[in-house]
Amino acid sequence: MIRVNLLERKQKEPSKLPSLNLGGSTGLIAAALVLASLGWIGWRYADNKSQIGELKTRIADADKQIENLKKVLKQVDEFQAKKKALETKVEVISGLKRQQRVPVHLLDQISRQIPDYLWLEVMEEKESGVSLKGRATNYNAVSNFYNNLKDSPFFSEVTLGNTQRAPQGVSFALSCRFTPPPEEGVQPTAGPAAETASPSPDAAPRS
């Protein structure tokens, strides 16, 4: 009995060795899998962290570009406002020049037609109608002034009013309509009527 039991123990003891070896291999495999999983998780974490850092950098750059664009847009808005204000000023100045244009041309053309021995005392302009009053040393000067205005392309409906003797000469009244030259056109030079030599004070007036 004793021998049998010993044999049975001897037979049972070798059977435990394979079990121990199998258990060790499984532990190593499990440990390797755990390490591999941890390594993969660590790599993914590092990769994600790197991507997040890159995205943050891109977002920061985009924010800077947005701020720069906002500054540019602000400058554009300021430029547009200044441009609009300048255009308004130019329009106002152009309007004033247009308003001054007729009186300037009127005075210029009137002065071109005034002969010697005649001067104006009153000139009124309203809606292209012009009323003139003045004096001359003789009737012939008044007649020349009348003919000069009538021959000018800028005056029409020239009407000679009351003309009578006055101290040191003749007083007269005259009315006409004035048509200014075109804006783009060159200012016309004085016509032949304006360059006619003035008659002598003793010349007789024209009818």
C-alpha positions in Angstrom: 0.0 0.0 0.0 2.8 2.3 0.9 4.5 1.8 -2.4 1.4 2.2 -4.3 0.7 5.5 -2.7 4.2 6.7 -3.5 3.8 5.7 -7.0 0.6 7.4 -7.2 2.2 10.6 -5.9 5.1 10.3 -8.3 2.6 9.8 -11.1 0.6 12.9 -10.0 3.6 15.2 -9.5 4.8 15.3 -13.1 1.3 16.3 -14.3 1.6 19.7 -12.6 4.6 20.9 -14.7 2.8 21.5 -18.0 0.1 23.5 -16.1 2.8 25.8 -14.6 4.4 26.4 -18.0 1.1 27.1 -19.7 0.1 29.6 -17.0 3.4 31.5 -17.5 3.0 31.9 -21.2 -0.5 33.2 -20.9 0.7 35.8 -18.4 3.4 37.0 -20.8 1.0 37.2 -23.7 -1.5 39.1 -21.5 1.3 41.4 -20.3 2.4 42.0 -23.9 -1.1 42.8 -25.0 -1.5 45.2 -22.1 1.7 46.9 -22.9 0.8 47.1 -26.6 -2.6 48.5 -25.7 -1.0 51.0 -23.4 1.5 51.9 -26.1 -1.2 52.3 -28.8 -3.3 54.4 -26.4 -0.3 56.5 -25.5 0.5 57.0 -29.2 -3.1 58.0 -30.0 -3.1 60.4 -27.1 0.1 62.0 -28.2 -1.1 62.1 -31.8 -4.4 63.6 -30.8 -2.6 66.1 -28.5 -0.4 67.1 -31.4 -3.4 67.5 -33.7 -5.2 69.5 -31.1 -2.1 71.8 -30.7 -1.9 72.2 -34.5 -5.6 73.0 -34.6 -5.2 75.6 -31.8 -2.3 77.2 -33.7 -4.4 77.3 -36.9 -7.3 78.8 -34.9 -5.0 81.4 -33.4 -3.7 82.3 -36.9 -7.2 82.5 -38.2 -8.2 84.8 -35.3 -5.2 87.1 -36.2 -6.2 87.1 -39.9 -9.8 88.0 -38.8 -8.5 90.9 -36.7 -6.4 92.1 -39.6 -9.3 91.9 -41.9 -11.5 93.8 -39.4 -8.8 96.6 -39.4 -8.7 96.6 -43.2 -12.5 96.8 -43.4 -12.5 99.6 -40.9 -10.0 101.5 -43.0 -12.1 100.8 -46.1 -15.2 102.2 -44.3 -13.3 105.3 -43.2 -12.0 105.7 -46.8 -15.5 105.4 -48.2 -16.8 108.0 -45.6 -14.0 110.4 -46.6 -14.6 109.8 -50.3 -18.3 110.5 -49.8 -17.6 113.7 -47.8 -15.1 114.8 -50.5 -17.7 114.1 -53.3 -20.2 116.1 -51.4 -17.8 119.1 -51.1 -16.9 118.8 -54.8 -20.6 118.8 -55.7 -21.2 121.9 -53.5 -18.2 123.7 -55.0 -19.4 122.7 -58.5 -22.9 124.0 -57.7 -21.4 127.3 -56.5 -19.3 127.6 -59.6 -22.4 126.9 -61.8 -24.2 129.7 -59.9 -21.3 132.1 -60.4 -20.8 131.1 -64.0 -23.6 133.2 -65.5 -22.8 136.5 -63.6 -19.1 136.1 -64.5 -19.8 135.5 -68.2 -22.4 138.3 -68.2 -20.0 140.9 -66.8 -17.3 139.7 -69.2 -19.5 140.0 -72.3 -21.0 143.3 -71.2 -17.6 144.7 -70.7 -16.6 143.6 -74.2 -19.4 145.5 -75.7 -19.0 148.8 -73.9 -17.6 151.4 -76.3 -15.6 154.4 -75.4 -17.3 157.5 -73.9 -20.0 155.2 -72.2 -20.2 153.8 -68.7 -22.7 151.8 -66.7 -24.2 152.9 -63.4 -26.8 150.2 -62.8 -27.0 146.5 -64.0 -29.6 144.1 -62.8 -29.9 140.4 -63.8 -32.9 138.2 -63.2 -33.8 135.0 -64.9 -31.5 135.8 -67.9 -33.1 139.2 -68.2 -30.7 142.1 -67.9 -31.5 145.8 -67.2 -28.8 148.4 -67.8 -28.7 152.1 -67.0 -25.8 154.4 -67.6 -24.4 157.6 -69.1 -22.5 158.5 -72.2 -20.9 161.7 -73.5 -23.1 161.6 -76.7 -25.9 159.7 -78.4 -23.5 158.0 -80.8 -21.9 156.0 -77.9 -25.3 154.8 -76.8 -26.1 153.7 -80.3 -22.8 151.8 -80.6 -23.5 150.0 -77.3 -26.9 149.1 -78.5 -25.6 147.7 -81.8 -22.8 145.8 -80.1 -25.2 144.0 -77.9 -27.5 143.3 -80.7 -24.7 141.8 -82.9 -23.4 139.6 -80.0 -24.5 135.9 -80.1 -25.0 136.0 -76.3 -27.6 138.8 -76.2 -31.1 138.9 -77.6 -34.2 141.0 -77.4 -32.1 144.1 -77.0 -34.4 147.1 -76.4 -33.3 150.6 -76.0 -35.3 152.5 -73.4 -35.5 156.1 -72.3 -32.5 158.1 -73.6 -32.2 161.8 -72.8 -29.8 164.5 -72.3 -28.2 164.8 -68.9 -25.5 166.9 -67.3 -22.2 166.2 -69.0 -23.8 164.0 -71.7 -26.7 161.5 -72.1 -28.4 159.1 -69.8 -29.9 155.9 -71.1 -31.7 152.7 -70.2 -31.5 149.4 -72.0 -32.8 145.8 -71.5 -31.9 142.5 -73.1 -31.6 138.8 -72.5 -28.3 137.0 -71.9 -27.5 133.4 -73.1 -24.2 132.2 -71.5 -21.8 130.1 -73.6 -21.7 126.3 -73.1 -19.7 125.0 -70.2 -17.3 122.9 -72.2 -16.9 125.5 -74.9 -14.1 128.0 -75.2 -15.1 131.5 -74.1 -15.8 133.4 -77.4 -13.6 136.4 -78.2 -15.0 139.8 -78.8 -16.8 140.2 -82.1 -16.1 142.7 -84.8 -18.8 145.0 -83.3 -16.9 145.2 -80.1 -13.8 146.2 -81.9 -15.4 149.0 -83.9 -13.6 152.3 -83.4 -15.6 154.7 -81.2 -16.9 157.7 -83.0 -15.9 161.2 -82.0 -18.0 163.0 -79.4 -19.4 165.3 -82.1 -20.7 162.4 -84.3 -24.5 162.2 -84.8 -26.4 159.3 -83.2 -27.7 156.5 -85.4 -31.4 156.1 -85.8 
